[in-house]
Amino acid sequence: MSPRRSTSGGLIDRTRTVRFTFDGENLSGHAGDTLASALLANGVSLMGRSFKYHRPRGVFSAGVDEPNALVTLLRGGVREPNIPATQIEIYDGLRAESQNRFPSLAWDLGAVNQLGGRLIGAGFYYKTFMGPVIGPLKGTRFWMMCEHFIRRAAGLGRADYEADPSRYERVNAFCDVLVVGGGIAGLMAAEAAAKAGKRVILAEQEPVTGGFARWSGETNEGKQAHEWASNLTARLASLDNVRLLTRTAVWGYYDGNTLAALERVHDHVARTPKGHPRQRHWTIRATDVVLATGALERPIVFPGNDRPGVMLAGAARRYAAEFGILPGNRTIFFTNNDSAYEAAATIKRAGGHVAAIVDVRARISSAASELATAAGVSPLTGHAIVGTKCGKTLSRVFVQAYDAASGTLSGDARPLECDSLAVSGGWQPVLHLASQAGAKPVWDEEKQAFLPPEPTQRWAGAGAFLGTFGTVDALGSGRDAGLKCAGKRPSRGKLPEIAPEPLDLTPAPVLEIRGKGKAFVDFQHDVIADDVRLAHREGFVSVEHLKRYTTLGMATDQGKTSNVPGLAIMAAARGITIPEAGTTRFRPPYSPVAIGAMAAERYGDLKPERYTPIHDWHVDHGAEMTPAGLWHRPLVYAAAGETVEQAYIREAAAVRRSVGIVDVSTLGKIAVKGPDAATFLDRVYTNTFSTLKVGKARYGLMLREDGIAFDDGTTWRLGETDFLMTTTTANAGAVMQHLEYCLDILWPELKVHLTSVTDQWAGAAIAGPKARAVLERCVTGTRVDNETLPFMGIVHGEIEGAPVMICRLSFSGELAYEVYCAAGYGTLIWEALMEAGEPFDITPYGMEALGALRIEKGHVTGAEIDGRTTARDLYLDWMLSKKKPFIGSGLMDRPALIDKNRLRLVGVISLDGQKLGGGAHLVERGTPDEPGESIGHVTAFCYSPALQKYIGLALVRGGKARHGTRAYLSDPLRKRFGQVEIVSHHLFDPDGERMHG
Amino acid sequence: MLIDCPHCGPRDLAEFSYQGDATRTRPDLASTDTKAWLDYVYHRPNPAGRHREFWQHAGGCRAHLVVERDTLTHEIFTVSFARKTSGGDAA
């Protein structure tokens, strides 16, 4: 238990104690702590187990780049896995758990994987699960069982099965200048742009702006740098044209300077206030962008570089300066550049003990020497760390003489006692967003880092992002970037004075020390240096292959610490330079984003819902509602104690016996008007509408250009140039779009106007032998007898004084009418029809009964018009006009589309008295365990009250040719296997006597 | 991506529906040339670079537009009404 809190110093509020638990243990920290800093303050150095080998791991960084210390947060019974402890602000009552360990973090059984490390190197899965070629374990079945256990052992946190109760919201924002990063450079850029009158958004991923200034220990204009930064921030916040977003990570850079950001609005408090979102997803469109995203420190790859107690030197410095935490009692630094010396001096100032500074370079700068003196050590130059020793925590490291020029070790390795090791492999600018924006990073040999390329979109870089790491550079480049975005020239104005002078952070080109033992490149995915070389030996040499074969850089940290060392090792193995090896393109997101945040209101209670004008009546009368797209429709109106099946059977039987009523307001309705309306309909429908008489309706079928069936419905001719088209509920939008396409692009010469009127009409279908009697009791202004209103006829009249349009058409196969009225009269008309139907015991029916009635009649819906079937497959070829061309006529007769063995529509009857299942396959022979080859599938099924049997519709090979034959229903998912008879899809009243009566 | 709709002004991609390649020529309605139909329905040059596409401003004025853009950089060069380019009137 070595790390601890120093007695003073840091930016935490020591007067406020915050209590939290980690793996059930009660701990406390201070306001301003992250979970990582609070755990370190409590002496917790073991924070997780690694992905594959279950090696003990401690916190490695202090920020967004954390690969090791991933925890699961428990919030109100919901688990949120894989959150870096460095990114969690502690609050009273916070509960966190470590991951990937069993039974406990300290005693983890999975740690045996370390012994088998050589067996589970890169490509383990690819090689293993192929299965042996011969022997009893031949094939993949056995391995699929093993895989279950292996996958359990390898992994990160586990996801929850509970629904996420959090609220998320999405915001669109527009600005002249978006500044990404609220460090010194970003603040200066925002100020310069704001002063020039630009609308500015500044986004900082941490809770507080300032970045490096918060722990640099520098003075800026005579003030502590962090005070200087917070003063500037306060000035910016007071400006009307600046919006400051903290806790906001910009994670995606898309076309047209569109950026995505995630604001963690209330992750830092125990409970999200009522009405507030937990997180907010921002889509920001910016004319110009300033990328002031800073730089991340790289590790050095050497054996045992992943032990708890090993962390980045910059992180050690930040923990000491910002949180008042010492990494241990004896800290050793290992570096290839000068920045570790500043870190060492900081640790010493904070009251820590620096045991040694090991530097791969033979000579160091005088500035570094002075810092070493301040840290109280004389640096061990020309040396490298070649191993570490660790019980529960780090106990010693081994150093050996090292020649950086040749990369060779010499002499004997000798141990140095320590309990913490701080490593610096130099700094890599954060180029993720620039790369996402479309430009390839450029390798700079002198700085040993990738630098930003020429912008391909409107952005300007500032600060450490540019590969210049001094505070003076950050001030100047930040201001210039802000001015550039404001269309101004760089300023020669005086910059704030900084003390002390910045160091030159150019590192020695050493990123790996080769020795015995596992040397980790990607800590989170447990990719070691030898895995990279293995990938090279096995031919996976391109960076894209390297990445996928070893999974280097593919963990939740997206390789923030591992990319450059990984590339360096591959380049060395191939004997080429890093730029020759190339780099992969960064993809969004820069840091993890909850799916919930992206879905936001499109999920759950804020999803738009469509109610018919009669909705409330259905609900008041006991309807169980079911979603149909965005619509809500009655499923059944179940009486007390009735099941859904009992209810729909009763409803459907009532329609056949007397009369029923169903809400059809959801059908798509399109007004097609104009002198060429009839011509237009002749082209989009397979059958002819120009011959339709005014006051009559006709059933129509549309195909796609490729000859596949698209949609069906009735179209009513209300006037010579005035048609009302109905579409299926599901396809209303698609049909409208299709018609608009035809008029805009295919036939702009046609004088036709389209209006979607779905929402303007309410509709009720009255069906059953007593349907006419019902209308006679309530319709005025027109007669409804067979002469006035024949099959497919249309009349206009009134019900309760409200105008209605009535068309006699039938989906149920009964004598039936659709009554349409203005949407606002929907309930009035519905209730009038209910009252008129009272003597006949009129029964409202829902989707289930509607479905049963149409299945009995063999009428098709979207289950059969499924985007694969043709008109012939559905036995609708009688609708294909031979007298005129129409959309789809050019390709519908292709050989494959008229093949005799296509899946075609049939009816099926269950022979064992058991239910059928939608999507179940039909087979000619076989057993439940070994069903034979599928000859088709069931598209819809129901219990038929008319036939007193379970029936269904199906698409089977050959269709009609199989009428009268038997087959088996094979439905292994529902554990169902039973015999069926294949019959005509016209299962009930095939001659249609009832609807014409 | 922003598309500058001639009716509505620059609007986000989310308001538009992609409606296919605008370089194809549809055979005459009455044509029975199967090859011409197959070319029209299935053949896509899918160029890497400058391309003409139909986009409908489905979440706006609902007009179909011809958008000339670079499929590699997503840069948009011209936007015009599909009706005008097809020789029809824009009414």
Contacts between the chains, C-beta under 8 A, distances in Angstrom:
chain1	res1	chain2	res2	distance
A	254	B	1	8.0
A	255	B	1	4.7
A	255	B	74	4.4
A	256	B	1	5.3
A	256	B	2	4.9
A	256	B	74	7.4
A	258	B	1	7.7
A	258	B	12	8.0
A	285	B	2	7.7
A	285	B	12	7.9
A	438	B	73	7.2
A	456	B	73	7.4
A	683	B	29	6.5
A	705	B	37	7.8
A	705	B	40	7.4
A	705	B	41	5.1
A	706	B	41	5.2
A	706	B	42	7.9
A	737	B	17	6.7
A	737	B	19	8.0
A	737	B	56	6.6
A	737	B	58	6.7
A	740	B	56	6.9
A	740	B	62	6.1
A	740	B	64	6.9
A	741	B	19	5.9
A	741	B	54	7.7
A	741	B	56	7.1
A	741	B	64	6.4
A	744	B	56	7.8
A	744	B	63	6.8
A	744	B	64	3.8
A	744	B	82	5.0
A	744	B	83	5.5
A	744	B	86	7.8
A	745	B	19	7.7
A	745	B	54	6.4
A	745	B	64	5.6
A	745	B	82	5.1
A	745	B	83	7.9
A	745	B	86	6.2
A	746	B	26	6.0
A	748	B	82	7.8
A	748	B	83	4.7
A	748	B	86	4.8
A	748	B	87	6.8
A	748	B	88	2.3
A	748	B	89	7.3
A	749	B	87	8.0
A	749	B	88	5.7
A	885	B	29	4.8
A	885	B	30	4.6
A	885	B	31	7.8
A	890	B	27	6.7
A	890	B	31	6.3
A	890	B	32	7.0
A	890	B	33	8.0
A	890	B	34	7.1
A	890	B	36	8.0
A	890	B	37	3.9
A	891	B	34	7.0
A	891	B	37	5.0
A	891	B	38	7.1
A	891	B	41	6.4
A	894	B	34	7.0
